[in-house]
Amino acid sequence: MTSKIFKSTLIAAAFVFVATVVLVMSVIYAYFSSVQRKQLAEHADLIAVGMNDSGGRYIKDVKADEYRVTWIAEDGKVKYDSKIDPGKMGNHGSREEVREALRDGEGESSRYSSTMLEKEIYVAEKLDDGSVVRIAATQLSLSGLLLSILSQLIVVTFLTLILSFFIAYRLSKRIIKPLNEMDLADREAVPYEELKPLVNRIHAQEEQIREQTASIIQKENEFEAAISGMKEGLVLLDGSGAVITVNRAAGEIFGIPDDYRGIALTDVNGSPEVSGLLHRAMAGEYAEAVVPVGEVQYELHANPVLQGSSVAAVVITIFDITEKEKAELIRKEFTANVTHELKTPLQTISGSAELLSKGLVKDEDRQGFYDTIYTETRSLIDLVDDIISLSKLEEAGLEFNKENVDLYAIAEGTVQKLEPVAERSGAAVRLEGEPVRIKGVPQLLDSIIFNLLDNAIKYSGEHGNVTVSVSEENDKAVLRVADDGIGIAEDQQERVFERFYRIDKSRSKDVGGTGLGLSIVKHAAMVHDADVEISSVLGKGTAVKVLFPLLRDENRED
């Protein structure tokens, strides 16, 4: 700024100097020109008076070294000239000053020489005899006058520039010093009154910037709080694929470091799926990809943010679809298992009915076919009932009406229902324990006990022993069903609660059942916030425990 003020001041001073010189010279030149014209007019008057009194003789006696005197006849012919032979001069009747004198009695004019450095001033006056006497003087033009004093003018100009340089330098320093020392925070400490509107505007803009900055920081904090609490991953990339923002979930998924800014996403995960996803997104296309990270499957959605025709940023959202994939696999397996479980009894029913309808069965064998059809039909009904029960238990948002019940009483009723089944299989069933009250759904509790006890009877075999017990342990109501049957291998114990999973597929036809019993137990237990534990030794038997929350004292019935 100092340099700018210095240059501006110096230029202004130079301009003022030049303008002053030109103006002064113009005024002086105009003044002396006026004086010279006046003198010429006076001389012309004197010569005219003399010639009117004495005739043409008078003009020849006039001494005018500084002037040129010319006598011109009324027809414009030059009769006398003090400088040039009249015979060599042309007719002067058309000259401006002569025409004016002939018309008005007096005339003036001026003409520049070819170099424009000099000009001639002419004053003419009409005599009594009708002729005209003219006096002319040579005068320097303004440009000629300037050239004549050029050396002196250069010296003055040089001295003026030095002085202007010094003044401009000192002046710029004096102007800038208070500005450099000015405290913008103090509105009153303004060195120049003209700066107050600027300072006030700066303060207003600072206040506006502070408010906008605070608003931006607040929105950024809100955004960070929102995305940090997201279960899904969120990554924001710039137009080159470098990370701008990443939430905690995405950072944990891809192992993005805390100082992530500027890191390319492909540097932390260079899998073909991620590279292909980013390539398509950078091309301005919406893209999806499934990326495995360890044992977890993630679904990535990349949305390009366009600015005109170019990609300014890319927003990537990440979803954990592991459970979704598992659910889809379970659905497919369930569909396949249901199809298989339905197909076998239907084929048996269809075959038996076809033989009966065509009369291919002997009379004494018909009852056996009827029994087969009835048995397989009952199996289908049981299977459909179990599927419906399992579907209801898995239905999201389904509400069950719970009530205060005695778990031991429910177990007692269920044991009585299955006593005929136990007698047919040759197994002995024993009920132990004491009354224990819980909050539950009687039908679902009956289903839990029924399926556990039914499985225990089936797999304990003839002369097997099955024990059902109800007790309190560590603030829990414990239902335990144990048998001394074939047992379950350790690697299969976690899978017995899967739909249609059978421990010994070769025996599945012999023992019967739908393969959904333990799945129903698991989901019914979840409705009661109960935990299911299984312990088994192959060849020695199995024990299943269901641990229910005890009924709180304030909810117990007297």
C-alpha positions, 0 to 999 in steps of 0.5 A: 500500500505504501508503494501505491500511495507513493506512486500515486502521489508522485504521478499526481505531483508530476501531472500538476507540475506539467499542467502548471507549466503549460497553463502558466506558459499559455497565460504568459504567451497570451498576454504578450501576444495581446501586448504585441498586437496592441503595439502593432495597432498603435504603429499602424495608426501612426503610419496611417496618420502620417501617410494621410498627411504626407502621402506615400513619401512618409512610408518610405521614411519609416524605420521599422527594423522589428516590423514589416510595413506593406502598402497595398492599393485598393485593388490589392496590388502591393505598392510598397514592402519594407522587406521584399521587392513589391514586384515579386509579391502577388495580389494581397486583396484576398488576405484576411486582414486586407479584406477586413480593412477595406470593409471595416477600416481595420483588420487583423489576422495571424498565420503560422509558418510551415514549421509551426514554430513561428507565426506572423501577426498582421494589422492593417488600416485603411487610408483616406485614399482607399489604400491599405497600410499593413504592419506585420511582426514575427512571433514564436508559437507556444511550442516554439517558445517551449522549445526555446526554454527547453534546457531550463525547463528540463532542469526545473522538471528534474528538480521538481521530480526530486522534490516530488519524490521526497515529498511523496515518500514522506507523505506515504510513510506518514499516511501508512504509519497510523494505518499499520498501528491501528487496532481494528478491534477498537472502533474508536481508535481510527486515525482517519475519520474517513475510515470509520465506515470501513471499520464499522463494516469490517466489524459487522462482517466479522460478527457475521463470519463468527455467527456463520462459523458457529453455525457451521461448527454446530451443523458439523457437530450435529452431522458428526453426532448423527453419523457416529451413532449410525449402525451403518457405515458412512464414507464421504470421498472427494472427487479423487477418491480420497476420504473426507469424512468417515463415521465410526462404523465404517472406520471399524469395518475397513480399519480406516485410521483416525488421521484418515484425511487424504487417504484413498479408500482403495489404500485400506481396502483394495479388493476388486469389489471396492475398486470396481465400485469406486471406478463406476462411482467416479464415472458418475454412475450409482453402484452397488457391491457386496464386499466380504470382510472376514466372516461378515458380508457388507453391502456397499452403495456408492452415490456420486455427487455431480457438479455440472458434468464432473464428480465432486464427491462420492457418498458410500453407505455400508450395510451389514447383510450377514444376517440377511444372507443367513436368513435368505439361506435359512429360507431356502433351506426351510423351503427345501426341507418343507418341500421334502417333508411334504413330498414323502408323505404325499407320495405315500398317500398318493400311492396307497390311494391309487392302489386302493382306487384301482382295486389292486389291494387284497381285502385282507390288506386294505386296512393296512393301506388305510392305516398308512394313509391315516398315519401319513395324513396325521404327519402332514397335519402335525407338520403344518401345525408346527410350521404355523406355530413356528411362523407365529413365533417368528412374526415380528411385533406379535404380542402374546398375553402373559399371565402368572402361571405355575410351571410345575402344574403345566409340566404335570399336565403335559406329562399326563398327555404323553404318558400313552406315547411313553407306554407305547415306546416302553419309556418311563417318565418321571416328574420331579420338583416343586411349584414355581410361578413365572409370567408366561403364555400357558400354550407356549409353555406347554409346547416347550415341555411337550416338544422336549418330552416328546423328543426325549421319549423318542430318542431314549428308546425301549426301557429308557428313562425320562425325567422332567423336573421344575425347580428354582436355581439362582433366581431362575425358574428351571425346567429340565428334561433329561433322558438316557438315550442315544445322546448328541455328538458335541459338534451337533449340539448347537445345530439341533435347534435348526429347522428340520435338523435331525441327529440321525437321519437314518432313524428319522423315519422310525422315530417320526416327528416333523423336525421342527420341535426344538426350533419351536422350543427355541422361539417360544423360550425367546418369547419368555426371555428364557435361555436354553442350555443343552448338555449331552454325552453320545450314547449316554443321554441328553439333558435340556434346561430352560431357564425362565425369569422368576415372577417378582414378589410384587406380581405373585398371587397370594 
